[in-house]
Amino acid sequence: MLNILQLNPNPPSLSPFPLHSTTKTLNSLPNRPQFRLLMASTPQSTSDFLTLRPYQHPPWASKLNPIPSHAFSLGHFPTPIHKWNLPNLPKDTEVWLKFQTSSIGTELRSSRVSNFEYWNQVEIESSFELRVLEPSRARAWHSAGLALLNYTPSLYHEELSEGAEKQSDLTQPGLSEFEHTPGWDGFLIYADENFSLRKRDDLSGMQLSGNKVRKLEFLLADAVAQGADCIITIGGIQSNHCRATAVAAKYLNLDCFLILRTSKALVDKDPGLTGNLLVERLVGAHIDLVSKEEYSRIGSLTLTNLLKEKLIKEGRKPYVIPVGGSNSLGTWGYIEAIREIEQQVQKGTTGRSFDDIVVACGSGGTVAGLSIASWLSELKTKVTAFGVCDDPDYFYDYVQGLLDGLEAGINSRDIVKMENAKGLGYAMSTADELKFVKEVAETTGVILDPVYSGKAAYGMMKDMAQNPAKWENRKILFIHTGGLLGLFDKAEELASSVKGWRRMDIDESIPRIDGTGKMF
Ligand SMILES: Cc1ncc(COP(=O)(O)O)c(C=O)c1O
């Protein structure tokens, strides 16, 4: 976290509260940028982040049952959609990308502030909210995935206490820096008890990113409704779902117990701190290791039940989330994702609607939600899922179970096309798959995780190369489901394909030129 304001130990005495609604622009700032490359879309206000909200289902989902009553706001939605310039596509084929990473909205908010130094030493008192409203950019963000925009400095609109007169001068130089944080489409600043304002770079979505957040919004609302004081879930040693659950649980002040599957050779050893494990261990999740053999002999249901009974005996109130958060309740997360895509398409963000949605399938909940919702809604986009750990028949059956749990009354085979992309098996990558991940990163800047989206995109591109006529003229939305932390587990395997480095060649006679900045 970056402290952006100094606490003024002796704030000027301007009481009673002196500020009034006022509007300022930064147009007068010298050297302001002319253009800005927009890298993300703006999600809705973040003021409801972490709140439990009554759930309003999309009208076209009314025949599903049961419909959840509440959801937590855990993710920052909508996630952006933008064109993905993959090389070697069939004729007139377009691929667009929807990220499941989170981003944070345009809001400057402070709470429970009594006195602190504001840009121009304006004293602010009592509880209030400061919002940065940036209409021109907000509109543009809503309608753009990636775009080069004319840069209009922000309008800072203060909504402060009644009857105040004094204007604050918001031309503090630091402010313009916030607007250019790479990869951010806005910023959230809040004041803590120490009255220092902070930029929430930690909320970029890294720990909570990915497709699991959507499911957790519903699952954790149910856990809280049932009075749980801790969460149990289960997955592979680098499970993104387990990491997202561990983080989300801590946000909600719930303890988290993870059962992680690893190899027989490693099950009695410290699992280390690579990728997702580092995050899980940092947030204090309790980790129980089981071997792959134990896992397949006993099954995830019995394993979670064993831990559940143990915790109940210890006086705890555990709530169990199944592998990948993939039960019928979690499926609602991806029903919502279709509502989001439908709205983005309706707003014209993406031009004409999509012919295909392509996504990775691991435990089945993501594709179950996407396919039933696409079928029920106006979108009616064909969904193709590339299975990364099992065969199509297994997934058709699993998704069928989830659809039956929603009383959807439809056959999974009628609404989704399952393809096999498991290759060597779950979380095992062939040299070709890793080469593909590397090439996509190098040619498009998009980082695919090797376990899910990497395999799915590889499967899609392979199919395009083998059956180009099938994909020609189609507009495809590829859903990038996150999982970037899993990449760290493959660092060694990727090492030989990444570019080298060199020591910079600097002649000793080259003189120093002092520039801006005090860092060095
Ligand atoms: C990054 C990532 N992408 C895709 C998936 C697959 O989603 P699902 O388990 O809902 O099929 C998972 C989890 O399994 C995941 O962690």
The ligand as an SDF file (V2000), in Angstrom:
LIG
                    3D

 16 16  0  0  0  0  0  0  0  0999 V2000
   -8.0610  -20.8840  -13.5230 C   0  0  0  0  0  0  0  0  0  0  0  0
   -9.1690  -21.8470  -13.7000 C   0  0  0  0  0  0  0  0  0  0  0  0
   -9.7870  -21.8980  -14.8860 N   0  0  0  0  0  0  0  0  0  0  0  0
  -10.7810  -22.7630  -15.1250 C   0  0  0  0  0  0  0  0  0  0  0  0
  -11.2050  -23.6400  -14.1540 C   0  0  0  0  0  0  0  0  0  0  0  0
  -12.2920  -24.5750  -14.4960 C   0  0  0  0  0  0  0  0  0  0  0  0
  -13.4970  -24.1640  -13.9570 O   0  0  0  0  0  0  0  0  0  0  0  0
  -14.5080  -25.2620  -13.4510 P   0  0  0  0  0  0  0  0  0  0  0  0
  -13.8340  -25.9700  -12.3210 O   0  0  0  0  0  0  0  0  0  0  0  0
  -15.6920  -24.5030  -13.0290 O   0  0  0  0  0  0  0  0  0  0  0  0
  -14.7540  -26.1780  -14.5920 O   0  0  0  0  0  0  0  0  0  0  0  0
  -10.5890  -23.6300  -12.8830 C   0  0  0  0  0  0  0  0  0  0  0  0
  -10.9580  -24.5400  -11.7960 C   0  0  0  0  0  0  0  0  0  0  0  0
  -11.1550  -25.6860  -11.9040 O   0  0  0  0  0  0  0  0  0  0  0  0
   -9.5400  -22.7020  -12.6610 C   0  0  0  0  0  0  0  0  0  0  0  0
   -8.9070  -22.6350  -11.4920 O   0  0  0  0  0  0  0  0  0  0  0  0
  1  2  1  0
  2  3  1  0
  2 15  2  0
  3  4  2  0
  4  5  1  0
  5  6  1  0
  5 12  2  0
  6  7  1  0
  7  8  1  0
  8  9  2  0
  8 10  1  0
  8 11  1  0
 12 13  1  0
 12 15  1  0
 13 14  2  0
 15 16  1  0
M  END
$$$$
